Every structure is written in structure tokens, then in C-alpha cells.
Amino acid sequence: MTSDALTCDERHGAALAALGVPPATLRRLMDGRAPVDAWEAIASGRHEADPEGRYRHKATGAALAAMADACARTGTAVRVLGGPGYPAALAADPQAPAVLFVRGDASVLEGHPRVAVVGTRAATPYGLGMAAELGRDLAGVGVTVVSGLARGVDAAAHAGVLGTEHGGAPVGVLGTALDAPTTRADAGLRAAVASRGALLSEIAPGGASARWWFSVRNRVLAALAHVVVVVECHHRGGSLHTVEAALARGVTVGAVPGSVRSPASAGTNRLLVDGAVPVRGADDVLSALELAIVADPTVVPPRSRGATRRPRANTPRRDLDASARRVLRSLDHDPATLEVVVTRCGLSIGETSLALEALAEVGLAVGVLGWWSRPR
């Protein structure tokens, strides 16, 4: 992408977002004006939403050019509310972002049932397994799985989606800029999600995030979803912001039951007491989803789950060594991280890694971005 690929509205919209104002302020600055008109009004000190000229010094030609170049350099598309390419699934929301930055193909949001899978970063192995299973099974029947790409439940859900060969796409809604520094593992997950689905952010390339951005971001997760599923959440977990935003929009909320002795399930168990839909697996989500999309003729219903299952290969196992057989016994069809597999099988990380690679070579294990399971 080059800076010439941006339209005038997209170029000025990106520069307006780069002013670093909160989403509600950006909507006021752009309300009723084309992006170029809003920019010129701010630059001249004549914008009624900026009577003190707080942003005037930022609205320069150099800033406009720099943002266009940043979008080109990072391969970032810009979508302006009301303009072409803006996700229709989000456009009607009363708090829709005025400007979205996109990597990948945001059209995966159109015409497909959408489920947001969210939860705590400090997830238990049970929560990680449930999130990965939900992501895999929902994507397998054509559901677009939306999440925040944070470590823990969010990342596990998208790893599950990426473990399916065909089906629904992953969509990640970030609380940071798309080009924000991250770990190698997180960068790999982001790249994989963008390749198969889309990444969205309200923060311009190079822009700084703040803690409040994540709770504000959660309204976008809720607005995009037909159903929100909370896998694990502490008593005052951040996922509850997504729940509040979902309930305010009339979006169905489901929760995965957990142990009453697990702090990671305190929030989800509370949601169940308050009337959330119990989610024991993808079938429970699909039942709720069927009701949620029944009045929307633009959404293609999910496929039957039975149609996604493939016969398992009858691979000889007698040539496997003792370590590989031990690791194989510790795997099931719910994806697990390498650390969880190590805990289950009792071998070292090195021994477990070698065994997993050997199992993958003969079709007895599937590894996706560090998550391992038996093939379906």
C-alpha cells in the first residue's frame, strides 16, 4: 500500500484519529463534516467542538503527510464511518468508531454470524482449553470469532480458530495501535489473524495506548457480536465491561461454568446466577446464536456441526518411541499450550517438543501457534 492508495477522506480521517483524542471527542470533531472539512476547521481554529484551539497546533500539513506515510509503511487500511469499506456490522452502533484502522479483510464481518469470545488473561488450563475448543468448533461451522487478542482466553480462542482448515474467520479488536511493539509470539498470532481474517484498531499507527483504551475498546467487541461468550473472568475482570456493553445493546451474553473454588471463574459463575446463558460447548452458543440472527436476513446461518467432522486417519503407532506415546496419551481434541502438555506428560520441555514434532509428522498431533491437540 502507498499513501496514494488512501482517499482524501481516509487520509484526513487517519490524521484526525492521530490527534490522540478519545473516541467520543473524535466523533464530535467529525460529526456532520467531511474529514477534510473537520481537519481544516481545526487547523484554522474555527471548529466549534474545539473552541479553545487545543488541537490546532497538531493539525499541520506535515502531520497529515506523516500519517499517510505511516499507513503506507505499515500496510494499514483506513475506514471512515459512513465511507466505503466501513464494516456495516458496526456502522449503526451509537458509539461506532469514527475511524478504523484495518489489517486484513474486514469483509469477513459481513454476512456471517459473529460470536465474541472473551475472558481473563490469567486463565487456567481449563479456561484455555474451553476457549480454544469454542474458537475451533464455532469457526468450523462458519462463525466469525471476534476477540481482543490479549493473552489468555482471547488468544486461545483465536488459536482454536486458526486450527481449523476452513470455516469462519478470526477478527481481533486491539486496544493498541496495529503496529504497537509486542512479543514474537503475539506478533505471530496477530499476523495469522490478519492473514485469515482482520485486525481492527481505533488508534493510529504509531499512536500510544493507555489503560482506559482497553475498556473503551470492549464496546466494539460487543457491537460486532451477535452473542458474547465469557469463558473465565475474575470477580471484577475487564471482560465485564464487554458484558455491560453487550447488555446495553441487547446482545445475548453466555458464560462458561467453572469451579466455585476457582477465582478465575468467580465472574462467570456470577453471570450465570444473574441469568447469562450457560455455555458447555459450541452447541449451546449455536442455540443462542440461532435466536439472535433469526430476524437478520443478511446473515447466513452456521452450518450443521456434523458436517465439519472428518474421519480420523488410521496411522500406525508401533514405531513411536516411549516419549511420543506418553505425549500422545496426554493430548486430546481440545488445544493446549506446550506448558500444559508438559505438565500432563511429566517430560521436559525439550523432550515434549521433540515428541510433539514427531507426532505431527505422522498426523497424530496438530500444532497451531504453540497450541497442540489431536486431529479431529
Stockholm file with secondary structure:
# STOCKHOLM 1.0

chainA/1-376         MTSDALTCDERHGAALAALGVPPATLRRLMDGRAPVDAWEAIASGRHEADPEGRYRHKATGAALAAMADACARTGTAVRVLGGPGYPAALAADPQAPAVLFVRGDASVLEGHPRVAVVGTRAATPYGLGMAAELGRDLAGVGVTVVSGLARGVDAAAHAGVLGTEHGGAPVGVLGTALDAPTTRADAGLRAAVASRGALLSEIAPGGASARWWFSVRNRVLAALAHVVVVVECHHRGGSLHTVEAALARGVTVGAVPGSVRSPASAGTNRLLVDGAVPVRGADDVLSALELAIVADPTVVPPRSRGATRRPRANTPRRDLDASARRVLRSLDHDPATLEVVVTRCGLSIGETSLALEALAEVGLAVGVLGWWSRPR
#=GR chainA/1-376 SS CCGGGSCHHHHHHHHHHTTCCCHHHHHHHHTTSCHHHHHHHHHTTCCTTCTTCTTGGGCCHHHHHHHHHHHHHHTCEEEETTSTTCCHHHHTSTTCCSEEEEEECGGGGSSSCEEEEECCSSCCHHHHHHHHHHHHHHHHTTCEEEECCCTTHHHHHHHHHHTSSSSCCEEEECSSCTTCCCCHHHHHHHHHHHHHSEEEESSCTTCCCCHHHHHHHHHHHHHHCSEEEECCCCTTCTHHHHHHHHHHTTCEEEECCCCTTCGGGHHHHHHHHTTCEECSSHHHHHHHHHHHHTTCTTSCCCCCGGGGCCCCCCCCCTTCCHHHHHHHHHCCSSCEEHHHHHHHHCCCHHHHHHHHHHHHHTTSCEEETTEEECCC
#=GC SS_cons         CCGGGSCHHHHHHHHHHTTCCCHHHHHHHHTTSCHHHHHHHHHTTCCTTCTTCTTGGGCCHHHHHHHHHHHHHHTCEEEETTSTTCCHHHHTSTTCCSEEEEEECGGGGSSSCEEEEECCSSCCHHHHHHHHHHHHHHHHTTCEEEECCCTTHHHHHHHHHHTSSSSCCEEEECSSCTTCCCCHHHHHHHHHHHHHSEEEESSCTTCCCCHHHHHHHHHHHHHHCSEEEECCCCTTCTHHHHHHHHHHTTCEEEECCCCTTCGGGHHHHHHHHTTCEECSSHHHHHHHHHHHHTTCTTSCCCCCGGGGCCCCCCCCCTTCCHHHHHHHHHCCSSCEEHHHHHHHHCCCHHHHHHHHHHHHHTTSCEEETTEEECCC
//
